[in-house]
């Protein structure tokens, strides 16, 4: 009788373990699906709904590092950096070698003005992913934020060695060059950015600004006309700045 009871208990335990495993497996599948749904919502710029999807993914599977990082990256997109940082740090606790998470952490820290910490985060991203062009470009932008333009130029150029078709890096390199008075080089890089990515409004804005400074008024007017179609608000700023002869350039994010 005792042996029969013991056998029954063992069988019940096995059944319970199987049920727990099955439930865990279902939760993990549901978490992946929620994470993928969040990514799709991001592509549609439906950020509030994406936050809900990523939060659900982390509840269903508290060990799913990409869901935590995606949650943090979404908060970055919303400008809610204080909310982004804990989520991204959790992703890094789960996956310390996660280059994209180091990058997203650097993004949040940079926009909070924590430049030393941001630099370390971008350097970690590059360490774990040496061909991470975006991390080199963002590292350049931190140095530019600090007024260290020569360092910024070096990192933008490194980003372009990795990805010669990186329009935003050409734009950012051009802004650093314009700030140091190298308008001819800046003009060439803004022009390259526009040729690679015609919809990059900031590059058109900057090309117009530098063209105006270099007395290339026809180029400036052409870029203004394009901006009126692509991004009217930025076109209005361009018109206002040129009217007041306020020649400033803008970096891409």
N, C-alpha and C positions, 0 to 999 in steps of 0.2 A: 504493500500500500504506500509506504514512504517513497519507494522508488517511483511509483506511478505519479505521486504528487510532485516529486522533484522533476520528473520528465515534463509534466504539465507546466510547471513554473518556467522551466527552460524554454519550452515552446512559446509560452506567452511573452517571455523576454525577447525571443528572436523576432516574433511578430511585431512587438512594440518597436524594436530597433529598425526593422524593415520599414515600418510606417514613418518613423522619424526620418530615416534616410530618404524615403520617397518624398516627404514633405519638404525636406531641405533641398532636394534636387529640384522640386517644383518652384520653390522660392528663388533659387539661383537662376532658373530659366526666366522666371517672371522679372527678376532684377535686371537681367541682360536686356529683356524686351523693353522695360521701362527706360533703361539707359539709352537704347537705340531710338526710342520714341522722343526722348529729350533732345537727342542730337538732331533729329529731323525737325523738331520745333525750333531749334536754334537756327537752322538753315532758313526757316521761314520768319526769323526775327520775332518769334513769339516767346519772348524771354520769361515772362511770368509763368506761363504754362510749362516751359522747360524746367524751371526751378522745381515745380511740383513733381514732374516726372523723375528728375534726378534724386529728389528727396525720397520718393517712393522706392527707387532702386537701392538707396543706401539702407533703408529700413528692411527691405526684403533680403538684402545680403550686405551686412555691415563690413564685409571684407572686400567689397568690389571697389578697388582703388580708382578705376576710371570714372565711376559714377561720382565719387567725391570730388575728383579734379574737375569734371565737367560742371558740377554744381558751382565750384569756386570760379571757374572761367565764366560761367553765366553771370554770377554776381559781379565779376569784373566788367562785363559788357554793360551791366546796369549801373556801374559806378559805385557799387556797394562793396568797397574794398575791405572794410572791417568784417563783413560777413564772408567774403571770399577767402580770406587768409586761413581761418580755422578749418574750412573744408579742404583746402589744398594741403595744409599741413597734415591732415588725417590721411590724405592720399599718399603722402610721402612717408608717413609712419608705416603704411602697408606695403609701399613699394619705393624704397629709398633711391633706387636708380632710375626713377621715372622722370626722364628729361623734360617732357612737356609740363609736368607738374612744377618742376623747378622754374621753368620759364613763366608759367602763369603766376607763381608766387612772386617772381621778380617784377612782373607787370603790376601787381597790386601794391607792392612795396614802393616801387618807383612813383606811382601816382599819389602815394601818401607822403612823398618827399623823403622816404627812408632810403637814401641813395646807396649807402655803404652795404646795407643788407640786400638791396636789389642787385648790386653788382655781384655779390657772392652767389645769389640765386641764379643769375644768368651764367656765371662761370661754372656752376655745378651742371647746369643744363648742357653747356658745351662739353664739359668733361664726359658726361654720359652719352652725348650725341655730337661727336666732333664736326659733323657736317650740318649742324643746325644753323642755317643762314639767318633765320628770324631772331635767334638768340644773340648772334653777333650784332645784328642791326639794332636790337633793343639795348644791348650793352653800349653801343655807340650813342644811342639817344640819352642814356643816363649821363654819360660823360658830357654830352652837349648841354644837358640840363644844368650841369655844374660849371659850364663855361669852359670846359676842357676840350676845345674844338679839335685840336690836333689828334688827341686820343680818339675822339668821335670819328674823325675821318678815317683813321686806321681801321677801326672796327667795321665801318660801313664798307670800306674797300674789301675787307676780308669776307664779309657777307656776299659781296658781288663776285668774288673769286669762286665761292661755292655755288652760287646761283646767278649766272650772268643775266638772267631774265627777270630779276627781282625788281620790279618797278618801284616799289616803296623805298627800297634801299637807295636807288638812284636819286629819288626825290630827297631823301634825308641827307644823302651825301651833298647834294646841291645846296641844301639849306645851310649846312656847316661851311661850305665853301663861300657862299654868299656872305655869311656872317664874318668871314675873315677877309672879305674884299676880293675874292677870286671869282669875279662875276662871269668871266668867259667860261671857266670850268663849270660853274654852277649852271649857266645857260645850257651847256652841252648835256649835262646830266638831267636837267628838267626835261629837255627835249627828248632824251632817250626814254625817260619814264613815261612820257606821253605817248611815244611811239609804241611802247610795249603794252601800255594799258590806257587806252584813250579815255576810259571812263573815270580815271583817277583825277578827280576834280582838284585836289590839292596841288598836284603837279602842274596842271594848267594854270592855276592861280599863281604859283611860284614862277612859272615860265613867263607869265604876263608881267609880274613884278620886276623880274630881272631884265626882261626885254625893255621895259619902260626906263629902267635905270641906264641901260646901254643905248638909249635913243632908238631902239628898234620898235617904233610905235605901231607899225603894221602888224608885227607879231603879237604885241600886247592886245591890240584890238581883235585880232583873230581868236585869241584865247578867251577874251571876254565874251565874244559872241558864242563860243562853244559852251562856256559856263552858263550862260543864260538858259541854254537848253538842258544841260546836265544837272546843274545845281544853282538855281536862281538866287538863293540866299547868299551863297559865296560870291556869285557874280555881283550882287549889290554891294557886298563888302569890298570887292575889288574896285568897283567904280568909285566908291567913297574914298578908299585909300589912295587911289591914283589921283583923284581930284584934289586931295589934301597933300599929295606928293609924299605919302607915308609908305615907304618901300620896305615891307617886312615879308619874310617867307614863313611858310607853315610846314611842319613835319607831318608825315603820315603816321598813323598808329600802328 
